[in-house]
Amino acid sequence: MKLILTGLISGIISGMGIGGGVILIPSLVLFSDVAQIQAQGVNLVVFIPSAIIALLTHKKEGNLDSKYNKKIIIGGIIGALIGSILAVKIEENNLRKYFGIFLLAVGIYELIKKK
């Protein structure tokens, strides 16, 4: 039940475009005794169907601007390749720390940014 609830909350956040991994990865590591690298792998598998549903919904609502898509997709593919290679080479404790620092930085940015 715990995993279904985690998936539900992660899916809602993902569908909003915020990034369900922000919820999913820490939840798996803290509450399900899953290794950080495995949690990140699970996040990628969960992301695919969630992203497809969210993409179709946002497309239907007219929230996609195709002039940005191709360049961002190319950069995203290259970044995902580099990131996945790095992730499997970084020690798990360091990976966890880097992820925490990233989340903290994003949170601080969101708190102080101007509208």
MARVO-938693 format. One record per residue: residue number from 1; residue in three letters; chain; x negated, y negated, z negated of N, C-alpha, C in turn. Coordinates in Angstrom, 1 decimal. Atoms other than C-alpha are relative to their C-alpha. Layout:
% residues N
+-----+-----+---+--------+--------+--------+--------+--------+--------+--------+--------+--------+
|   k |   r | c |    n_X |    n_Y |    n_Z |   ca_X |   ca_Y |   ca_Z |    c_X |    c_Y |    c_Z |
+-----+-----+---+--------+--------+--------+--------+--------+--------+--------+--------+--------+
| NUM | ALA | A |      X |      Y |      Z |      X |      Y |      Z |      X |      Y |      Z |
...
+-----+-----+---+--------+--------+--------+--------+--------+--------+--------+--------+--------+
***
This chain:
% residues 115
+-----+-----+---+--------+--------+--------+--------+--------+--------+--------+--------+--------+
|   k |   r | c |    n_X |    n_Y |    n_Z |   ca_X |   ca_Y |   ca_Z |    c_X |    c_Y |    c_Z |
+-----+-----+---+--------+--------+--------+--------+--------+--------+--------+--------+--------+
|   1 | MET | A |   -0.8 |    1.2 |    0.0 |    0.0 |    0.0 |    0.0 |   -0.9 |   -1.3 |    0.0 |
|   2 | LYS | A |    0.9 |    1.1 |    0.1 |   -2.9 |   -2.3 |   -0.8 |   -0.5 |   -0.4 |    1.4 |
|   3 | LEU | A |    0.5 |    0.3 |   -1.3 |   -4.3 |   -1.9 |    2.7 |    1.0 |   -0.6 |    0.9 |
|   4 | ILE | A |   -1.1 |    0.6 |   -0.8 |   -0.9 |   -2.6 |    4.3 |    0.2 |   -1.4 |   -0.3 |
|   5 | LEU | A |   -0.2 |    1.4 |    0.4 |   -0.5 |   -5.8 |    2.3 |   -1.2 |   -0.8 |    0.5 |
|   6 | THR | A |    1.2 |    0.7 |   -0.5 |   -4.1 |   -6.8 |    3.2 |    0.1 |   -0.3 |    1.5 |
|   7 | GLY | A |   -0.2 |    0.2 |   -1.5 |   -3.4 |   -6.2 |    6.9 |    1.1 |   -1.0 |    0.3 |
|   8 | LEU | A |   -1.1 |    0.9 |   -0.3 |   -0.1 |   -8.1 |    6.7 |   -0.4 |   -1.4 |   -0.2 |
|   9 | ILE | A |    0.5 |    1.4 |    0.2 |   -1.7 |  -11.2 |    5.2 |   -1.0 |   -0.4 |    1.0 |
|  10 | SER | A |    1.0 |    0.2 |   -1.0 |   -4.6 |  -10.9 |    7.5 |    0.6 |   -0.3 |    1.4 |
|  11 | GLY | A |   -0.7 |    0.2 |   -1.3 |   -2.3 |  -10.6 |   10.5 |    0.7 |   -1.4 |    0.1 |
|  12 | ILE | A |   -0.7 |    1.3 |    0.0 |   -0.3 |  -13.7 |    9.5 |   -1.0 |   -1.1 |    0.2 |
|  13 | ILE | A |    1.0 |    1.1 |   -0.2 |   -3.4 |  -15.8 |    9.1 |   -0.7 |    0.1 |    1.4 |
|  14 | SER | A |    0.5 |   -0.2 |   -1.3 |   -4.8 |  -14.4 |   12.3 |    0.9 |   -0.6 |    1.1 |
|  15 | GLY | A |   -1.0 |    0.5 |   -1.0 |   -1.6 |  -15.2 |   14.2 |    0.1 |   -1.5 |    0.0 |
|  16 | MET | A |    0.0 |    1.5 |    0.1 |   -1.8 |  -18.8 |   13.0 |   -1.3 |   -0.6 |    0.6 |
|  17 | GLY | A |    1.2 |    0.5 |   -0.6 |   -5.2 |  -19.0 |   14.6 |   -1.1 |   -0.4 |   -0.9 |
|  18 | ILE | A |    0.9 |    0.4 |    1.0 |   -7.1 |  -19.4 |   11.4 |   -1.2 |    1.0 |   -0.1 |
|  19 | GLY | A |    1.0 |   -1.0 |    0.0 |   -9.0 |  -16.1 |   11.5 |    0.3 |    1.0 |   -1.2 |
|  20 | GLY | A |   -0.4 |   -1.0 |    1.1 |   -7.7 |  -13.0 |    9.6 |   -1.1 |    0.6 |   -0.7 |
|  21 | GLY | A |    1.2 |   -0.5 |    0.6 |  -11.2 |  -11.9 |    8.9 |   -0.4 |   -0.7 |   -1.3 |
|  22 | VAL | A |    0.3 |    0.8 |    1.2 |  -11.4 |  -14.6 |    6.2 |    0.7 |    0.7 |   -1.2 |
|  23 | ILE | A |   -0.7 |   -0.7 |    1.1 |   -8.9 |  -12.5 |    4.2 |   -0.4 |    1.5 |    0.1 |
|  24 | LEU | A |    0.2 |   -1.4 |   -0.2 |   -9.5 |   -9.0 |    5.6 |   -1.4 |    0.5 |   -0.6 |
|  25 | ILE | A |    1.4 |   -0.5 |    0.3 |  -13.3 |   -8.7 |    5.1 |   -0.2 |   -0.1 |   -1.5 |
|  26 | PRO | A |    0.2 |    0.1 |    1.5 |  -13.5 |  -10.0 |    1.4 |    1.0 |    1.0 |   -0.7 |
|  27 | SER | A |   -0.9 |   -0.9 |    0.6 |  -10.4 |   -7.9 |    0.6 |   -0.4 |    1.4 |    0.0 |
|  28 | LEU | A |    0.6 |   -1.4 |   -0.1 |  -11.9 |   -4.7 |    1.9 |   -1.2 |    0.2 |   -0.9 |
|  29 | VAL | A |    1.2 |   -0.2 |    0.8 |  -15.2 |   -5.3 |    0.2 |    0.3 |    0.0 |   -1.5 |
|  30 | LEU | A |   -0.3 |    0.2 |    1.5 |  -13.7 |   -6.4 |   -3.2 |    1.0 |    1.0 |   -0.5 |
|  31 | PHE | A |   -1.1 |   -0.8 |    0.5 |  -10.6 |   -4.2 |   -3.5 |    0.0 |    1.4 |    0.5 |
|  32 | SER | A |   -0.1 |   -1.3 |   -0.6 |  -11.2 |   -1.2 |   -1.4 |   -1.4 |    0.7 |    0.1 |
|  33 | ASP | A |    1.3 |   -0.7 |    0.1 |  -14.9 |   -0.4 |   -2.0 |   -0.6 |    0.4 |    1.4 |
|  34 | VAL | A |    0.5 |   -0.2 |   -1.4 |  -15.8 |   -0.7 |    1.7 |   -1.3 |   -0.9 |    0.1 |
|  35 | ALA | A |    1.2 |    0.7 |   -0.2 |  -19.3 |   -1.8 |    2.7 |    0.2 |   -1.2 |    0.9 |
|  36 | GLN | A |   -0.1 |    1.2 |   -0.7 |  -19.7 |   -5.3 |    4.1 |    0.0 |    0.3 |    1.5 |
|  37 | ILE | A |    0.1 |   -0.2 |   -1.5 |  -20.8 |   -4.1 |    7.6 |    1.2 |    0.8 |    0.5 |
|  38 | GLN | A |   -1.2 |   -0.7 |   -0.4 |  -17.9 |   -1.6 |    7.7 |    1.2 |   -0.9 |    0.0 |
|  39 | ALA | A |   -1.2 |    1.0 |    0.0 |  -15.4 |   -4.3 |    6.7 |    0.0 |   -0.9 |    1.2 |
|  40 | GLN | A |    0.1 |    0.8 |   -1.2 |  -16.7 |   -6.4 |    9.5 |    0.4 |    0.8 |    1.3 |
|  41 | GLY | A |   -0.4 |   -0.9 |   -1.1 |  -16.3 |   -3.5 |   11.9 |    1.5 |    0.2 |    0.1 |
|  42 | VAL | A |   -1.5 |   -0.2 |    0.1 |  -12.7 |   -2.8 |   10.7 |    0.6 |   -1.3 |    0.5 |
|  43 | ASN | A |   -0.6 |    1.3 |   -0.4 |  -12.0 |   -6.6 |   11.2 |    0.0 |   -0.1 |    1.5 |
|  44 | LEU | A |    0.0 |    0.1 |   -1.4 |  -13.0 |   -6.3 |   14.8 |    1.0 |    0.9 |    0.7 |
|  45 | VAL | A |   -1.0 |   -0.9 |   -0.5 |  -10.8 |   -3.3 |   15.4 |    1.4 |   -0.6 |   -0.2 |
|  46 | VAL | A |   -1.3 |    0.6 |    0.3 |   -7.8 |   -5.0 |   13.7 |    0.2 |   -1.3 |    0.8 |
|  47 | PHE | A |   -0.1 |    1.2 |   -0.8 |   -8.5 |   -8.2 |   15.6 |    0.6 |    0.2 |    1.3 |
|  48 | ILE | A |   -0.4 |   -0.2 |   -1.4 |   -7.8 |   -6.7 |   19.0 |    1.6 |   -0.1 |    0.1 |
|  49 | PRO | A |   -1.5 |    0.1 |   -0.2 |   -4.0 |   -6.0 |   18.6 |    0.6 |   -1.3 |   -0.5 |
|  50 | SER | A |   -0.5 |    1.2 |    0.6 |   -3.5 |   -9.0 |   16.4 |   -0.2 |   -1.2 |    1.0 |
|  51 | ALA | A |    0.3 |    1.1 |   -1.0 |   -5.2 |  -11.3 |   19.0 |    0.9 |    0.1 |    1.2 |
|  52 | ILE | A |   -0.9 |   -0.2 |   -1.1 |   -3.1 |   -9.8 |   21.8 |    1.4 |   -0.6 |   -0.3 |
|  53 | ILE | A |   -1.4 |    0.5 |    0.4 |    0.2 |  -10.5 |   20.0 |    0.0 |   -1.5 |   -0.1 |
|  54 | ALA | A |    0.1 |    1.5 |    0.2 |   -0.9 |  -14.0 |   19.0 |   -0.2 |   -0.7 |    1.3 |
|  55 | LEU | A |    0.3 |    0.6 |   -1.3 |   -2.2 |  -14.7 |   22.5 |    1.3 |   -0.1 |    0.8 |
|  56 | LEU | A |   -1.2 |    0.0 |   -0.8 |    1.1 |  -13.7 |   24.1 |    1.0 |   -1.0 |   -0.6 |
|  57 | THR | A |   -0.9 |    1.0 |    0.6 |    3.1 |  -15.8 |   21.6 |   -0.4 |   -1.4 |    0.3 |
|  58 | HIS | A |    0.5 |    1.4 |   -0.3 |    0.9 |  -18.9 |   22.0 |    0.1 |   -0.3 |    1.5 |
|  59 | LYS | A |   -0.2 |    0.2 |   -1.4 |    1.0 |  -18.5 |   25.8 |    1.5 |   -0.3 |    0.3 |
|  60 | LYS | A |   -1.4 |    0.2 |   -0.2 |    4.8 |  -18.3 |   25.7 |    0.4 |   -1.4 |   -0.5 |
|  61 | GLU | A |   -0.4 |    1.3 |    0.6 |    4.9 |  -21.5 |   23.6 |   -0.8 |   -1.2 |    0.7 |
|  62 | GLY | A |    0.7 |    1.0 |   -0.7 |    2.5 |  -23.3 |   26.0 |   -1.2 |   -0.6 |   -0.7 |
|  63 | ASN | A |    1.1 |    0.5 |    0.8 |   -0.3 |  -23.7 |   23.5 |   -1.4 |    0.3 |    0.6 |
|  64 | LEU | A |    1.3 |   -0.3 |   -0.6 |   -3.1 |  -22.6 |   25.9 |   -0.4 |   -1.0 |    1.1 |
|  65 | ASP | A |    0.5 |    0.9 |   -1.0 |   -5.2 |  -25.0 |   28.0 |   -1.1 |    0.7 |    0.7 |
|  66 | SER | A |    0.9 |   -0.9 |   -0.8 |   -6.9 |  -22.9 |   30.7 |   -1.3 |   -0.7 |    0.3 |
|  67 | LYS | A |    1.3 |    0.7 |   -0.4 |   -9.6 |  -25.6 |   31.4 |   -1.1 |    0.3 |   -1.0 |
|  68 | TYR | A |    1.0 |   -0.3 |    1.1 |  -11.3 |  -24.5 |   28.1 |   -0.3 |    1.5 |    0.0 |
|  69 | ASN | A |    0.0 |   -1.5 |    0.3 |  -10.7 |  -20.7 |   28.2 |   -1.3 |    0.6 |    0.6 |
|  70 | LYS | A |    1.1 |   -0.8 |   -0.6 |  -13.4 |  -19.5 |   30.7 |   -1.4 |   -0.3 |   -0.7 |
|  71 | LYS | A |    1.2 |    0.3 |    0.7 |  -16.3 |  -21.4 |   29.1 |   -0.1 |    0.5 |   -1.4 |
|  72 | ILE | A |    0.0 |   -0.5 |    1.4 |  -15.4 |  -20.5 |   25.6 |   -0.1 |    1.6 |    0.0 |
|  73 | ILE | A |    0.0 |   -1.5 |   -0.1 |  -14.8 |  -16.8 |   26.6 |   -1.5 |    0.4 |    0.3 |
|  74 | ILE | A |    1.4 |   -0.3 |   -0.3 |  -18.3 |  -16.7 |   28.1 |   -0.9 |   -0.2 |   -1.2 |
|  75 | GLY | A |    0.8 |    0.2 |    1.2 |  -19.9 |  -18.2 |   25.1 |    0.3 |    1.0 |   -1.1 |
|  76 | GLY | A |   -0.4 |   -0.9 |    1.0 |  -17.9 |  -16.0 |   22.8 |   -0.5 |    1.4 |    0.2 |
|  77 | ILE | A |    0.6 |   -1.3 |   -0.3 |  -19.0 |  -12.8 |   24.6 |   -1.5 |    0.0 |   -0.3 |
|  78 | ILE | A |    1.4 |    0.0 |    0.3 |  -22.6 |  -13.8 |   24.4 |   -0.3 |   -0.1 |   -1.5 |
|  79 | GLY | A |    0.2 |    0.1 |    1.4 |  -22.3 |  -14.9 |   20.8 |    0.4 |    1.3 |   -0.7 |
|  80 | ALA | A |   -0.4 |   -1.3 |    0.6 |  -20.5 |  -11.6 |   19.9 |   -1.1 |    1.0 |    0.1 |
|  81 | LEU | A |    1.1 |   -1.0 |   -0.2 |  -23.3 |   -9.6 |   21.4 |   -1.2 |   -0.3 |   -0.9 |
|  82 | ILE | A |    1.1 |    0.4 |    0.8 |  -26.0 |  -11.6 |   19.6 |    0.4 |    0.3 |   -1.5 |
|  83 | GLY | A |   -0.4 |   -0.2 |    1.4 |  -24.0 |  -11.5 |   16.3 |    0.1 |    1.4 |   -0.4 |
|  84 | SER | A |   -0.1 |   -1.4 |    0.3 |  -23.3 |   -7.8 |   16.4 |   -1.4 |    0.6 |   -0.1 |
|  85 | ILE | A |    1.4 |   -0.5 |    0.1 |  -27.0 |   -7.1 |   17.0 |   -0.6 |   -0.4 |   -1.3 |
|  86 | LEU | A |    0.6 |    0.5 |    1.3 |  -28.0 |   -9.3 |   14.1 |    0.7 |    0.7 |   -1.2 |
|  87 | ALA | A |   -0.7 |   -0.6 |    1.1 |  -25.3 |   -7.9 |   11.8 |   -0.5 |    1.4 |   -0.4 |
|  88 | VAL | A |    0.4 |   -1.4 |    0.4 |  -26.5 |   -4.3 |   12.0 |   -1.5 |    0.0 |   -0.4 |
|  89 | LYS | A |    1.4 |    0.1 |    0.4 |  -30.1 |   -5.5 |   11.4 |   -0.2 |   -0.7 |   -1.3 |
|  90 | ILE | A |    0.2 |    0.8 |    1.2 |  -29.5 |   -7.7 |    8.4 |    0.4 |    0.9 |   -1.2 |
|  91 | GLU | A |   -0.3 |   -0.7 |    1.2 |  -29.5 |   -6.1 |    4.9 |    1.4 |   -0.4 |   -0.5 |
|  92 | GLU | A |   -1.4 |    0.2 |    0.3 |  -26.0 |   -5.7 |    3.6 |    0.2 |   -1.1 |   -1.1 |
|  93 | ASN | A |   -0.1 |    1.1 |    1.0 |  -26.5 |   -7.9 |    0.5 |   -0.2 |   -1.4 |    0.6 |
|  94 | ASN | A |    0.2 |    1.3 |   -0.7 |  -27.8 |  -10.7 |    2.7 |    1.1 |   -0.3 |    0.9 |
|  95 | LEU | A |   -1.1 |    0.2 |   -0.8 |  -25.0 |  -10.2 |    5.1 |    1.2 |   -0.6 |   -0.8 |
|  96 | ARG | A |   -1.1 |    0.4 |    0.9 |  -22.5 |  -10.6 |    2.3 |   -0.2 |   -1.5 |   -0.4 |
|  97 | LYS | A |    0.3 |    1.4 |    0.4 |  -24.3 |  -13.8 |    1.1 |    0.2 |   -1.0 |    1.1 |
|  98 | TYR | A |   -0.1 |    0.9 |   -1.2 |  -24.4 |  -15.3 |    4.6 |    1.5 |   -0.2 |    0.3 |
|  99 | PHE | A |   -1.4 |    0.1 |   -0.2 |  -20.7 |  -14.6 |    5.0 |    0.7 |   -0.9 |   -1.0 |
| 100 | GLY | A |   -0.5 |    0.9 |    1.0 |  -19.9 |  -16.2 |    1.7 |   -0.4 |   -1.4 |    0.2 |
| 101 | ILE | A |    0.5 |    1.4 |   -0.3 |  -22.0 |  -19.3 |    2.5 |    0.8 |   -0.6 |    1.2 |
| 102 | PHE | A |   -0.8 |    0.4 |   -1.1 |  -20.2 |  -19.5 |    5.8 |    1.5 |   -0.4 |   -0.4 |
| 103 | LEU | A |   -1.4 |    0.2 |    0.5 |  -16.7 |  -19.3 |    4.1 |    0.0 |   -1.3 |   -0.8 |
| 104 | LEU | A |    0.1 |    1.2 |    0.9 |  -17.8 |  -21.9 |    1.5 |   -0.2 |   -1.3 |    0.8 |
| 105 | ALA | A |    0.2 |    1.2 |   -0.9 |  -19.1 |  -24.3 |    4.2 |    1.3 |   -0.4 |    0.7 |
| 106 | VAL | A |   -1.2 |    0.3 |   -0.7 |  -15.9 |  -24.0 |    6.2 |    1.1 |   -0.6 |   -1.0 |
| 107 | GLY | A |   -0.9 |    0.6 |    1.0 |  -13.8 |  -24.6 |    3.0 |   -0.3 |   -1.4 |   -0.4 |
| 108 | ILE | A |    0.4 |    1.4 |    0.4 |  -15.8 |  -27.7 |    2.0 |    0.3 |   -0.9 |    1.2 |
| 109 | TYR | A |   -0.3 |    0.8 |   -1.2 |  -15.5 |  -29.0 |    5.6 |    1.5 |   -0.3 |    0.0 |
| 110 | GLU | A |   -1.4 |    0.2 |    0.0 |  -11.8 |  -28.5 |    5.5 |    0.5 |   -1.0 |   -1.1 |
| 111 | LEU | A |   -0.4 |    0.9 |    1.1 |  -11.5 |  -30.3 |    2.2 |   -0.4 |   -1.5 |    0.2 |
| 112 | ILE | A |    0.5 |    1.4 |   -0.1 |  -13.5 |  -33.4 |    3.2 |    0.2 |   -0.6 |    1.4 |
| 113 | LYS | A |   -0.1 |    0.5 |   -1.3 |  -12.7 |  -33.8 |    6.9 |    1.1 |   -1.1 |    0.0 |
| 114 | LYS | A |   -1.0 |    1.1 |   -0.2 |  -10.8 |  -36.9 |    8.0 |    1.0 |    0.4 |    1.0 |
| 115 | LYS | A |   -1.1 |   -0.4 |   -0.9 |   -7.5 |  -36.5 |    9.8 |   -0.1 |   -0.8 |    1.3 |
+-----+-----+---+--------+--------+--------+--------+--------+--------+--------+--------+--------+
***
